[in-house]
């Protein structure tokens, strides 16, 4: 049996895709810095059924990690630069030894990473 704890968090942040106009002109506007509400779901394996990983703490740890790494005090939000949903999901999966991470922009479009 495989058991996972799951943390779901929402954060505000900015990013851009500088090459958007060259690669996909239809969405060339994505080359500009723009804001999203990022919806993140992370699953981490546990090996016993009594708080091996406490999921509230797990979610807070992800939030703290993202804040320490990407928070921009002047913009008062996270600035992910040119990171995509796929890149951010992969980073979180690696940093927290997750088996699954999804990152959605505005809870509409996104990516899933299975490890």
N, C-alpha and C positions, 0 to 999 in steps of 0.2 A: 504494500500500500504506500502511496505517495501522499504526504500531507504538506500543504503550504499555508503560510499565513499571507494575508493580502492587505496591502495598504493602498488607499486611494487618496490622492491629494490633488488640490487645485492651486495653481499659482499663476500670477500675472507675469508676462514677460514680452520682450521684444526680440525680433530677429529679422534677417533678410536673406535673400538668395540673389547675390549680385549678378549672377549669370542668367537670371530668369529670362530676360528679354532676348538674349542670344539663343537660348536653348528652347524655350517655350514662349514665343511672343504673345500668345493669347493671355498669359498670366505675367506679362512683363512687369506689372505693378509690384510683384513680389520682390523685385530688386531693391525697392525702397524699404527702409526700416518700418516695420509695422508691429502692432500689438496683438497678442492673443491671450486668451485664458487657456492655460495648458492643463489638461486633465491627464494625470499620471496614475496608472495602476501597476503595482509591483507585487510579484509573488515570490516568496522565499521559502525554501523547504525547511521543515522542522522534523525533529527526530523523536519527539515524545509529545504527548498531548496536554501538557500543563505549562504553557508559557515558555516554551523553549526559546521563542522569539516573541516578545510582546508586541502586538501589531500597532498599538498607539505609538509606542517608542520607535518602532520601525519606520512609520510614516514621518514622525518628527525628525528622525535621523536623516531621511532623504531631504526633507525641507531644509534642514540645517546645512547639509552638504551643498545644496543648490544655492542657498543664500550666501554661504561663504565663498563659493566659486564664481557666482554670476551676478550678485547684487550690485547695482550701480546706485550709489547714494544720491548723485545729482539727478538721475532720472526717476529715482524712487521706485524702481522695479528691477526685475532680472533682465540682464542683457545677454542673450545667448549668441550674439554675433550672427554668424552664418550657419549655425547648427540647425540641422533638420530634425524632424521628429525621430527618424531612424537613428541618427547619431546620438541624440539625447537618450533615447531608450537603451541603446547599446552601452552608453557610458554608465547609466544607472545600474543596469544589469551587472556590469563588471564590478563597479564600486561596491555593490551590496550583495554579491553572490546570489543573484536572483535566477530563477528558472524561467521567468517571464516578466516582461515590462511592456506596457503600451503607453504611448504618448499621443494624445489627440489635441489638435488645435480647435478651440472653441467647441469641444465635444462633437465635432463634425467630421474632420478628416484627420488621419493619423497613421501610426505604424505600430506593429507588434514585433517584438524580438523574443524568440524562444531560445533558451540556452540548453 
